[in-house]
């Protein structure tokens, strides 16, 4: 009687499945790491753009103070805004001069460019004196723009 040997099974299919599973897991980890890095870069870019908008509002306040004018007109306030990358949204004069300005700054995202849009309230004190200054406060919402009179 001839003895039968047990059939020898190949390890190749099991090894192939294990290698494919590890490769798939590696791809998933790489995608997750990449997406987290992209999200962090986007948040950093947005924070930088927000800081730029705030710096522009502060520069506007400093520019108005630097004019030395104790009571600048609306036209003068708008002219100063052109040089500081902000737009005047609203002007109030009682009890102090308070100007609401709108600014925008771009930042990069995965598929192009986005913008941070923000409004700041710039409150002026002691204009026209040596102690003149301004304070800047970011607003949660922008007021609707005030229509400027058309030049006639």
Secondary structure, 3 states (H helix, E strand, C coil): CCCCCCCCCCCHHHHHHHHHHHHHHHHHHHHHHHHHHHHHHHHHHHHHHHHHHHHHHHHHHHHHHHHCCCCCCHHHHHHHHHCCCEEEEEEECCCCCEEEEEEEEEEEECCEEEEEEEEEEEEEECCCCCCCEEEEEEECCCCCCCCCCCCC
